[in-house]
């Protein structure tokens, strides 16, 4: 029998052991975790909509009308008119022909990728793609070829030497680095080599593009350029679930083929109603995105002035590069001791030797919150310059 206790102990010794925090109350910058009040900089609630009063009011009002549970899969009797209204709303929001609602972003990537490629086909995947994309590629049983992060020239060379059905899949915004994929160049090489381009815009929807419509529209690309757009609703949208958007033919195909859509219970329809309200807030939310941009600028300017190494990101994801697992854990702990919650990200989520603190900013933060984080980082700066043994 496998020695589970030994493996757990090995993870602890390597600085890779994971723990859960018990959060009470609503998700917002000032939250209570494990009984302690903390100022959080690790949520994906980029626009502060997870606790927005309009969304909560819509959810409350919808429950007597829709009930709570989805009760069945969409293909049995679980496809409520609230789900259908959300799909139409998402298609309009993303300026696409049609959309399909999934229960989670992970299930969307698993289902869509494995439905669009199979044995005998080839999938080309960016090396820094999210785990759900990687697992979707594996589930498809297609041949998988990884190209260097954002390396369009390498991808084009691979496409040129590959025949048959080809799928190129990438994050729109990379969740651990915060940078944006070279979408225009990817669309160009996919057109040139007859490959189907899939973009998972989990971290772009709500934040980037006109009225927050995402990285694809921010790049000026259409449904013809990027035939498959995947997005999640539990990040900037502030609710729950996910979607894929594209042509009506493609959505019909996915209804027939996407196992994670076919064989799961539909999300509570009241959540779909609340999501429609949240999309209304996002479309009118340029003031939220402007405030968020100002917070990002304040943080980047201050952190670089303190000597911290940041990545080339203009999104709310602002990693502080640390290096070793122990160093990342120690810096995270030092910040928590000062009332700030910033989680350490370690392998295999990021490459070995690239452990970091993943600072994420929200429009619900105040400038004073960012200044408090910078003040704490200033206090912790001497630790960054200490010998490696000081982190142990």
C-alpha positions, 0 to 999 in steps of 0.5 A: 500500500502507498505510504501516504503519511510519508509523502505528506511528510516529504511535502512538508520538508520540501516546503510544498505542504498545503493548508486550508484557511477557514474564512467567515463572513463575505468575501471582501478585502477585510475578512476573517480567516482562522478567527483573525481579521486580515486585509486580503490581497489574494482574492480573484474578486478583481472588481469587488462584486462577490459581495455587491449589494445588487447581485445579492438582492437579485439572488434573494429575489430570484430564490422564491421564483427559481428555487435553490437546486438545479435538480438535474443535468441540463439535458434532463430537466435542469436547463432553467430559463434563467440559465438560458437567459444568462447564456444569451446575456453572455453571448451579447456581453462577449459579442459572440453568436452563442454561449453555453453555461458550465458549472465551473471553469475547470469543468469548462476547460476539461469538457471543451478541450476534450470535446474539440480534440481526440485521438489522432489530433494535436493540441498545442498548449502554452507551457504556463497554461492553467492546470485545468487546460493541461488536464483537458488536453490529457483527457482528450487523448490527443497528442500534446505539444507544448510551446515556450511561454508566448513563443509564437515563432516556436508555435508556428514552426510546430504548426507548419510541420503538423498535419491533421486537426490542430487545436491551439489553447492558451490562457488570455491572462496567465494566472500566476504571472499576470501577463497577457497572451500575444493573442493577435499573433496567435490568431494570425498563425492559427489562420495561416495553419488551419488551427482552431484557437481556444482562449481561456479568459478567466482572468481577463473577463470583467477587467480588460477590454471595452466595458470589461469584455475581456482580453480577446476584444481588448486585442480587437479580435472577433469570433472569426479570429478566436473561434472558442472563448472560455470564461469563468464567473467566479473571479471578476464577475463575482458569482459562480460558474463558467461559460464557453462562447462561439458560433451556434454550430460549435455550441450545439456540438459541445452540447452533444460532446462535452462530458462535463456539461452532459453529466453534471447537475445544473448550477442553481438558476438563482445564481444565473439570475445574479450573474446577469445583474453582475454583468450589468454592473461590469458594463457600467463599471469603467469607474471600477476599472479606473480605480483598479488601474490606479491601485495597480500603478500605486503598488507597482511603483511602490514595490519596485522602489523598495527593490522587489522583483515584479513581473511584467503585468498590467493586470490585477495579478502582481507577483513578487518573485522570491525564489525558494519555497521557504523564502516565499512561505516566510515572507507570507508569514511575516506579512500575516503577522502584520495583518495582511493575507498574501499567499505563497505560490510554490511548485508545481503551480509555478516552476521550481525555483520561481516561488512567489507571493501572488499579490492580487488587487481588487477595486474594493481595495482603497489606496490606503490598503495598498499603502499599508501593504507597501509599508509592511513590505518595507518592514520585511525588506531586510528579510529578503536580503538576509542569507538563505539560512535566515528563512529556514 
